[in-house]
Structure formats: structure tokens, C-alpha cells
């Protein structure tokens, strides 16, 4: 069944929902496979790091293939948006997989190390992880995001500055014109 009329917002949201459904299916599929094939009942740090590595490798291969498909000449705008939605969902999937791996690792280390109380160990490990991840994100990922956003704004005709007035007037501002009218 092909419907020619589309509702833009609904279409965009449907693409995002399908992309996220696909990403979560991939995440839990790798979780179930690793549990059945390698780890059995063990649900620890090693399993989560292995799962994060597997998800990352599979996701990067899929993103590479989707980028190749996106470069084809016959891909129209709606297909391009669908591919972007899937790539965004896969990117979120990679982040979720590594977040879960770090969370399980911090919890497991805080339970096995008895130098400090568990809550202090968790806090120090979290600060240490943030101290390593945030500078790398700031140096490597943030500039790419800003560049991509700037390119998107240029495609849309350029975004206006927030300090710039929405309505451009001649030499005199509206406020000055109103003041002069009331003074007379």
C-alpha cells in the first residue's frame, strides 16, 4: 500500500521511531547472542565491554554501508532523511552500549575494592572517567558537531544571530519613532 500524501512531522517521527527500534533490536540481539554463546549466566563487566565492542564494530560497518548507499545518485530526499535517522539511532546505540559498560564497570569495581566505602569509590571513578572522556569529547567531537551545524545553517540560508532584531527598520528604530510621535 503506497500513500502519496504524507504528513511531514509524522513521517519524520516515524523514521526516527523505526531507526530507534532497529537500534534497540540490535543492542538486545547482541546481548542475547553473547549471553547464549559466550557468557551464559555471567552478567558482569567483561560481558558489557564485549557487547559494547561488538555493537560498535557492527554499527560502524553499518554506518559505512549506509554512507555508501547515501552517495548513490538515485537517492531522493526522503531516502536521505531515512538514512540520516538510522545513522543517528545507531550513533545513540553506540553511546548507550558504552554507557552501560561504564556503569557496570564502576558498580563492579566499587563492590570489589574495599579501600574506600562503595559510594566514595563510585564517585571517584565517575570523576576520573569524566576527567578522561570530557576533554577528548571537547577536543575531537565537539568541533565536528559545530562544523556540521554550521554547514546545516549555511544550507538553510544562514541562521540569524539572537542579538539581531527580527524586524529591520530604517535609520530610526521603532522605539525612537514612537517617542517622537508622543513628544509632538
Long-range contacts (C-beta under 8 A, 24 or more apart in sequence): 11-78, 12-81, 12-85, 15-81, 15-82, 15-85, 16-85, 16-88, 16-89, 18-85, 18-86, 19-82, 19-85, 19-86, 19-88, 19-89, 19-90, 20-89, 20-92, 22-86, 22-89, 23-89, 23-90, 23-92, 23-93, 24-93, 26-55, 26-58, 26-59, 26-90, 26-93, 27-55, 27-93, 27-96, 27-97, 30-54, 30-55, 30-58, 44-104, 44-108, 45-101, 45-104, 45-105, 45-108, 45-109, 48-100, 48-101, 48-104, 48-105, 49-101, 49-105, 51-97, 51-100, 51-101, 52-94, 52-97, 52-98, 52-100, 52-101, 55-93, 55-94, 55-97, 56-94, 56-97, 56-98, 59-90, 59-91, 59-93, 59-94, 62-90, 63-87, 63-90, 63-91, 102-129
